Amino acid sequence: MEQKILRFVELLRQNGVRVSLAEDLDSLQAVAAVGFSNPADFREALRATLVKRHIDEPTFDSLFNLYFRGLGGDLVEHLKATESALGFEDADLQNLIDALSQSVQELGVQLSELARQLLTADLGRLEQLLRQAARHVGLDAVERPFQEGRYAHMLAQHLGLSALAAELEELKKRLRGLIPSNDWEKVQKFIDLRLQDLTRAIKRLVRQELEKKEPTLRESERIDRLGEKSFYYLTEEEIRQMKEAVTKLAERLKNIVAVRKKRGKRGRFDIKDTLRKNLQYGGVPFRIEFDRRVKDKPQILVLCDVSDSVRNVSRFMLQFVYTLQDLYSRVRSFVFVSDLSEVTRLFEEQDIHAAIEQALSGQVVNVFAHSDFGRAFRIFHRDFLPAVNKKTTVIILGDARNNYNLPHEWTLKDIRQRAKQLIWLNPENRLTWGFGDSEMDRYLVYCDVVEECRNLNQLYRVIDRIVH
């Protein structure tokens, strides 16, 4: 069972669930403590030790059912369906199985093991035979839905399904004169249904193996499908799906964020470097070496437009902002329409969905006011400019539609002079910049990076560029 649990942990990792080596060991200890007699306790022991993020719970639940439920439940359901088709109660079905076994013995027929387990409904042994066949044909190599038919055929061949069908047909012929005519129809139907049950079990086994790997495939296909669709035109269902996709991308990006190190004036005693440098003195530490490298953590400051005209876009941009606060240790976040307000603490203290809803509901700034980028930038310049320094990357998310108010682009000039870099992400098509009430042509001259960011793929590329 330990090996089975470890294989399950590896399956979780393959589907995006983060499990450390220490948590591997914790899960084994927890299972040893609760035992295997109670399936619910076994499940909760694994969940408690292996899942630490709410977002991973659905993946754990689906994979647990696939991996530990096995075929047993499906085989039972197939048998119940056969019972129902025959119009039997539990006792009636068992009586038929007993009578059929008695008749086979009287005839002196030597059935193959597969036929015997199928007709006596020995579901445990039947599952073992199916699992052995799966290992023999390498079923764990199935990866794509179009491979299902091929692997099901390979399983059927290895099990000898054609020979089994012929064997059962021959059995029916020999039983025909032995079984009373009033029972013969039900016996014949039972044998036929059991063969159909085996065929369904083979297909289900292949589907289960594929479903173990499909969460990653489904996620990839869904991201590809929605990746090029503009934020402006997403349906309610696509909005929900896009939130999940952005979260998954953000989680992947966390794994590639590298914190650069630079030389500092002081540092901690470096025993390895000291011993290496003093080998010429026989290992006597005449010269003490210090590790003077210090972490150079990036500082991010984000201003996000949350006006009603870009509500769909704002939801995803705020999720981006929220994710940045999780990626970096030093992030300050602001939202604006005409007024501007800081939401750093809100995003630190609230769940992502609660924080975004609060930011968009008008509790932070009036989201129904007419956009005034110039006024919002003047407020930031007056109240928060000292927060910007040469380590700060300033990111502005907005369409630059200013309702013909004064743009006050000079504020961006001052911000740019103080910042490491100034990045503007605009959800509008680049061809519309500078037309109508758009002030993008005035603002972009003071930015280091200006990117069109209208869909998930563009957002991914921008995030990837920033974290690198």
Summary of the structure (lengths in Angstrom):
residues: 468
radius of gyration: 32.8
end to end distance: 42.5
largest distance: 103.7
contacts: 1394
relative contact order: 0.07
helix: 65%
strand: 11%
